[in-house]
Amino acid sequence: MKKFKHPVFEAADFFKKHFKLTPWRKNQLTNLLDILPLFSPGKINCIETGASQDINDGCFGAFFAKLSELTGGEFHSVDISNSVVNKSKKFYKNLNLKVNHNVGDSVEFLNNTKVIPNLVHLDSYDINIKNPFPSALHCWREFIAIENKMPIGSVLIIDDNWFMNTWVEYTYDTPPERKGDIEKVTINYPIIGKGSNVYHYIEEGNSNWRKLSKDLVGNNVKLIYQKVKL
């Protein structure tokens, strides 16, 4: 008799087979594998904002797409850039993964979608560590748009977050005379990242979300939450 393997670990095997992960991506995957097996909704219907298009994106969309496939669910991706979505289509086609691709603003998409997701990965609007607030605001608007559509037990994951005393290498694009320069930036706020507004809201304790991830210093952290009954 074939030994049962949890779909999360099967999806992880697929992910590791196709991509050489950086150390911090390995850490993120390890954290997901510590948490997601406890989340057993059966069929997983996932939405990811910010389309995966190549290895430089981290490619976690491929992990979530495979997980959705293995459980008989659906994977939906949205990105505002048509060229990025076209690259994403080729990316997933090469992996033989079925994806429902959408072009448009992610907040508008989440507001209007008829999809009822029980797994959401918020990863749009690239963050500038020198000015992280526009990205964090966009993620907050995404959260507000989708949270009420997610059933109790659903899992929310937010990428690209750093806790106090973590340092990040920032590469300048502008001004021209500094292009390519690298600066070591130390995080002096409790948290900086796409999910910082969501983090503070949930930490206040007045929501029906509970934190599953740990506040790890020294890493790029995915925040992970589960929706619970009040």
WOLINSUL-V268880 format. One record per backbone hydrogen bond with DSSP energy under -1.0 kcal/mol. CO is the residue of the C=O (numbers start at 1). NH is the residue of the N-H. Records with the same first field share a line. If there is no record, write none. Layout:
CO=NH + NH
//
This chain:
6=10
7=11
8=12
9=13
10=14
11=15
12=16
13=17
14=18
15=19
22=26
23=27
24=28
25=29
26=30
27=31
28=32
29=33
30=34
32=36
35=38
36=39
45=118 + 119
46=76
47=121
48=78
49=123
54=57
55=58
59=62
60=64
61=65
62=66
63=67
64=68
65=69
66=70
67=71
68=73
69=72
74=46
75=100
76=48
77=102
78=50
79=104
81=85
82=86
83=87
84=88
85=89
86=90
87=91
88=92
89=93
90=94
92=97
93=96
100=77
102=79
105=109
106=110
107=111
108=112
109=113
118=155
119=47
120=157
121=49
122=159
128=131
132=136
133=137
134=138
135=139
136=140
137=141
138=142
139=143
140=144
141=145
142=146
143=147
146=149
151=154
154=227
155=120
156=225
157=122
158=223
160=194
161=221
162=192
163=166
166=187
168=185
170=183
172=180
175=178
178=181
181=172
183=170
185=168
187=165
190=164
192=162
193=196
195=199
196=200
197=201
198=202
199=203
200=204
202=205
208=228
210=226
214=216
223=158
224=212 + 213
225=156
226=210
227=153
//
